[in-house]
């Protein structure tokens, strides 16, 4: 079975055969979670490192008035909270979007892997730095980009990340994210998101259908978004 966690880390740093064997063993007992199931909630004591092998998840925070802010989308190959165990409790929750296959690596086992396998440790740290770069780009979008730029930028980012791990086919991407989830991610209402998606469709740049994203004109979408994915270490491919 393909292990996207190993594939992701290999993209950050060369791994030896023993490194790969250790990672495969650490993720060899995954569990299938249904859609919209919390892996961990805000206020919980941090536990193992979660590794998304199949499916999507998201980080989120619930505000006092009951509204939700989505903080990040997690794809196959992503791991969650390498060092969160240093804190007393979680400051956000992690929830599956659709059905997902998730492995858990015990904190002590993860610490041993990091201490004894420098290549794995380097790859994990590079991944963490990229995650931090993604968060900075997210904050920039929320604070300074107009709504159509914000939506276009997120679509570019998701497509680029998915392409990195082989989930995108040409200009098509299976995207299990509802308009409500997009609204909570981008600080908009569902009605506003619907209007923006219609504008992007009418521009010929992209179409978001139920469960799928089609980028009809990558160059136009990149221009609208003002997208530069240097923080992801991969340039978005343009249509030939």
Secondary structure, DSSP 8 states (H G I E B T S, - for coil): ---HHHHHHHTTS---HHHHHHHHHHTSS-EEE-TT-EEE-TTS---SEEEEEES-EEEEEE-TTS-EEEEEEE-TT-EE-SSGGGSSS-SSEEEESSSEEEEEE-HHHHHHHHHH-HHHHHHHHHHHHHHHHHHHHHHHHHHHS-HHHHHHHHHHHHHHHHHHTT--BTTEEE----HHHHHHHHT--HHHHHHHHHHHHHTTSEEEETTEEEES-HHHHHHHHT--GGGGTS------
